[in-house]
Amino acid sequence: MRPTRVRTWAPKGQTPIIQFHFNWNPVSVIAGLTRTNRLFRLHEGSIKKEEIVEFIKALKAHLKQPLLVIWDGLKAHRSRLVREYLDSLAGHTQIAFLPPYAPDMNPVEYLWAWLKRHALANYCTNDLSELHTTARNKLKSAQKRPSIIAACWMQATLW
């Protein structure tokens, strides 16, 4: 894989070239957002049906109240394993789907945008565990600023 070249500020005629090899495995995030709280998990690779079931179990245990989960159109959300698990909860968790390709209605998308564009802007990590720790700390700081979470809901026009 060819290194990516990035131009930076330098004296005229002496342009430095920073070489960095972008050979990462993809990282995916699954998240839940309440009016005042956020819960998330980072995963290497894509989110699969098993991770969704585990995350719903964690939400259920953490929040200890009936849930309304609003999902986007991810295929894993509609899988048989997820449906069977939800059916086993006897109505404790209700599901609603966003319209097809409607990221503008998903408040979690606005939280990710804040995380990527503000909290982690220009952040370069060495490994997934360092990214996980830093992202968790930045999201904890967002939780202490209710205006950020409220803004995510307001942008999505769901509040």
N, C-alpha and C positions, 0 to 999 in steps of 0.2 A: 504494500500500500504506500502510495506517495505521500510524503509529509505535506501538510497544508502550510502555505506561506501567508503570514500576516504582516502587513506593513505597519510600522509604528513611527512616532515622532523621533527625529534625529537631526543632527546638523546637515545642512544642504550638501548633497553629493555623497552622503554616508548613510544610506538607508539600511537600517538593520533589518534582518529577516529572522523572525522567531519561527523555529520549526517545532511542530507538535504533531505527534502521530495520533489520529483519532481512530483508534481501533477498539472502541468500547462495544460491549454487548448492550443491546437496548435495555433501558430501564423504564418500567411502567409504574404508575401510581394508581391505587384504588383509594377512594376517599368518601367520607360521609360528612355532611355539613348541616348542623342544626342552626337555629337562630343565634346561638351564642357560643358554639363549640365546633371543633373540627376533629375528625379522627381519620387517620390515613395509614397506609402501608406501602412501602416501596418493594418492587419485585424485579429481579433480573428477568428479562424476556417479557413476553406479553402476558396479560391477565387472562387466566383460564377459569373455567367453571368451578374448579376446586377452590381456587383462591377467593372467588365470589362467595361461595358457601361459608368458608372460614371467616370472611370479613363480616358477613351478616350475623354469624354466631357471636363474633366479638362485639358488634354493635348492640345486639340484643342483650348481651351480658353487661356491657358498659352502661347503657341507657336505662335498662330495666323498666321499660314501658313499651306499649304498642308502637310500632313503627310504620311510617308511610315512606317508602323508598321511591324516589323519582329517578328513573334511569334513562340513559340515552339508548341508542339503537345497537349497542354492542351485541354481537351474536351470542356470546357466552351468557348474557343476561337471560336469554330465552331458552337456554339448554334444558334438557330433561332433568339433569341432576339438580339444577337450581330450582326448577318448578316443583320437583318432588320434595325437596327440602322445605320450600315455602308452604307447600300443602300440608306437610307434617306439623307446621306451627299452628294449625287450627285458627287462622285469622289474626294471629299476633302481629304479623308483618304483611302490610298491604303494598302492592306494587302499582305504580303509574308510570307510563312511558311518555317521554317527550316526543314531539313530532319528529319524523325522520329528519336527520341532519339539522338539528337545532341547537348548536353549541351556544348560541346567544341566550338561550333560555336555561342553561345549566349553570347554577351559581358556582359549582366547583371549578368550572372552566375559568371563571374570573379569579378565583383563589390561585389557580396555577399560573395565570397570567401575572398576578402580583408577585408570586414567588419567583418566577423566572425573570421578569423584567425589572424588579426592584430589589427583592431580598437576596437573590442569587446572581444578580447582574455581574458579569465579568468574573464570576467565581469558577475556578478550575480546580477540580479535585483529582486525587490520585487513585481512588478506588470507591466502590459502592458504599462501603461502610462509612467512609468520611462524608460522602454525599448525604447518606441517610442521617447521620448525626447533625450535619449542618442544616439540612432541610427541616428536620424535626425542631431544632432550636429556633429557626426562623418562623416556622408555623406556630410554635409556642408563643413567640413574641407577638404574632398577629392576633392570637387569642386574647392577649392582654390589651389589645387595642380593638374593642368591639366595633369601632367604626369601619374597620377593614372587612370584617365578616358581614356586617350590615350592608356595606356597599356592594358586596358580591350578590346578596339577595336582591338589592334594589336594581342593580344592573340587569339581572335576569328577569326582572319584572314579576317575580313570584311572591314577593312579600307584600 
